[in-house]
């Protein structure tokens, strides 16, 4: 049986996640696997690559052929060079550890404590402007009512 080391696609549309598997060469891309030997998440920065090096060396030793994408991944991790007896590649990039959320929160709280506790930062003139506009609208409405009353009183007296 011809065995291949290939990628099994998981994840949603535009969010691919792959598992590195060992499978019969005749199976589908996402078909049944003999063994899962690693993970590949290309969307993360830097890409997340986890490979069980011992199992990869075993499968390469018994004749499993890696597909082109898997061969590229194995070159990055250094497993292909180890199998072929070549010098090891430069180390992979590793994502920086994320800062502790609690520490970030405490730092932000200290910064906000240093700020002055005076009045509001935005002027409150907007409320006064709205009140003036409302007063003008009321006055205009009253004038219109008075004009209508005057017209109706002239019509009743003139008829």
Protein Blocks (a to p, Z undefined) as FASTA:
>chain_A
ZZddddddeddehiacdddddddfkbcfklccfbdcbdcdfkbccddddddfklmmmmmm
nopacdfklmmmmmmnommmmmnopacddddddddddddfklmmmmmmmmmmmpccbdcf
bdcklmmmmmmmmmmmmmmmmmmmmmmmmmmmmmmmmZZ
